[in-house]
Amino acid sequence: MTDDTRVSVTVLGLGSMGSAVAAAFVAAGHPTTVWNRSPGKAAPLVALGATHAATIDEAVAASPLIVSVLTGFEATLDALAPAGAALAGRTLITLNSGAPAGAREVAVWADAHGARFLGGAIKNVPAAVGAADTLLYYGGDRGVFDEYRSALGVLGGENVHLGDEPDLAALYEAAVGATLLPTLLGFFEGAAVLASRGIEARAMVPYSAKWLRMIESLLPLLAEEIDTGDYTKLGSSVGLFHDAVDSDMRVGVEAGVDMSWHAPMAELLHRAIARGHREHSVTALIEVLKNPAA
């Protein structure tokens, strides 16, 4: 497929991410059909130049490329079930969250209905769809990725094919996304601690950003320790984190901040100490995560 080809595409699901995906296709000149269970969500996209399909059958029949941005794999299967016969000879790409098993299930279902499948994920917020630094990664049929690479490029500047297994994007989505909520909770906790002294959250943004960049710089070393099983290089030991638990709790008491979300982390540290990891780098916690019943 050449770069100037503007393949017709159907986008299923018009939440914030689905609407952003559809708008990016329209803006790039791709004939775009949209479908959503709540038809009213299509109106802003129709105003941009998209075509609204009243039924899922009509939506699937409109394009050779179907991009599902529904809430998960189960929702994709549920929505497409009435249009299974229309999928034959077409390509289905999912851009949603969900467990790897869900991606494998959709891949098997698509194959049974004569469709090619590629499971993907967008690693950015809806407002950043189409941005040069937005990452999308995919798992599944490499031929599909190569054929539609130009079209998928309108969604972000970095598109990566992870491998032939259809669940790889979901697997990486779970692995990489695991850092999101704990990181946000840490920021919220810090903001609550500052608020107890009448200090606005914005005051700590420059320092939090620098702290996150420091953590980013450590990731290669953390990965090396994990991959080699040699927990001796980092310097920040399990014992160091374990001994700081009481101090963290005192900060919460003084500030009147709920620190209960620390409890499972403290318990993880306790178990690591019990298994002889006190003097090991904190990366040794992965041994407890991998073997919870040991």
C-alpha positions, 0 to 999 in steps of 0.5 A, a space after each residue: 500500500 502506497 503512502 498516498 493511498 487513502 483506504 476507507 476505514 470504519 471506526 467502531 466506538 465513539 468514546 473519547 478515544 474512538 472519536 479522536 481516532 475517527 477524527 484523525 482518519 478524517 483529517 488525513 483524508 481517509 473515507 471514514 465510517 463511524 458507528 456507536 451504540 448511541 448514535 448521537 455521538 456520531 454527529 460531531 464526526 459527521 460534521 467533520 466529514 465522516 459517514 454515520 452507519 446506522 447499523 453494525 452490518 452497514 458499518 462493517 460493509 462500508 470499509 475493508 479496514 475495521 478499527 474497534 475502539 470499544 471498551 474492551 474485547 468482550 464489547 468488541 465481540 458483542 458489538 460485532 456478533 450480528 455482523 460476523 458474516 460481513 467480516 469475511 475478507 476484511 481486516 479487524 484491528 482492535 485499539 482497546 484495553 483488556 486482558 491478553 486472553 481477550 485479544 486471543 479470543 477475538 483473533 480466533 473469532 475473527 479468523 473463524 469469520 474469514 477476517 484478518 486480525 491485529 491487536 493494538 494499543 494507543 499509549 497516550 491520551 485521546 488529545 494526543 492521537 496523531 501527535 508525533 510522539 504518540 506510541 502505538 504498538 501491535 501484535 498479530 499478522 505482520 502482513 496486516 501491519 505492513 499493509 496498513 502502516 501508512 493509514 495507522 501512521 495518522 494515529 501517532 508518529 511511532 508505530 511498532 509491531 511487537 510480534 506475530 502473537 495476537 495478544 502482545 499489545 494487550 500483554 505490553 499494555 498490562 505490563 507498561 500500564 501497571 505503573 500508571 495508577 501507583 504513580 498517580 496515587 503517589 502524586 495525589 498523596 504528595 499533593 494531599 501532604 502539601 495541602 495540609 500545609 496550605 501549599 498548592 499541588 502545582 508547587 511540586 510539579 517541577 520536582 516531581 517531574 525531575 524525580 520521574 526523570 531520575 526513575 526513568 534513568 534507572 529503568 535500564 539498570 532495573 531491567 538488567 537486574 531483573 533479567 539476570 537475577 543479580 540483585 546487587 547493583 542498584 544500591 537501594 535495598 529492600 531493607 532501606 524501603 522496609 525501614 522507611 515504612 514507619 516514617 511514611 506512616 508518620 508523615 500521613 498521621 501528621 498531615 492527616 492523609 489516608 496512607 492505607 494504600 501503602 499497606 500491600 506494598 509494606 506487606 510485600 516488603 515484609 515478605 521479601 525480608 522474610 525470604 532473605 532479600 533485605 540486603 538485595 536491591 529493591 528489584 528483588 521484590 519481583 521474586 515475591 511477585 513472581 512466586 507469591 506462594 513460595 
